[in-house]
Amino acid sequence: MFERILIGVDGSEESLRAVRVAADLARAVQSKSLRFVVAFDPIPAYWAVPNLDNVIEARRAEAEAILKRALAEVGNVPSEIQRDLLEGSPAESIINIAKTWNSSLIVMGSRGQSGIAELVLGSTSHKVVSHAPCPVLIVR
């Protein structure tokens, strides 16, 4: 049924809750593979940061720490575990990986922003639901 589950993770409690739900689902349906995606926004080209390499490395280290926390939440699953750390829009990264990997399900958390905040800032989960090539499970 859900052989290839993609999990979008941003380090929030909601996303870690989504990891636990995805792991439970993977155990229940004997998924073949879980794929974790941690995406971080790129540093704008107009930033003239003297130590740009240090800033990029700090973002990457933060993404790796998020991934490590997420993997700790999984526990034992019968699935192969894959990981992606990407620089780019989280929603676009999740959608692109889901398409190329042929995901059968995307699982992600939702912070539940108010209507105005979502309207102004946009919502990663809303964008993914709108453009995903497969079913999406949003965990609150």
Buried (B, 14 or more C-beta within 10 A) or exposed (E): EBBBBBBBBBBEEBBBBBBBBBBEBBBEBEBBBBBBBBBBEEEEEEEEEEEEEEEBEEBBEBBEEBBEBBBEBBEEBEBEBBBBBBBEBBBBBBBBBBEEBEBBBBBBBBBEBEEEEBEEEEBBBBBBBEBBBBEBBBBE
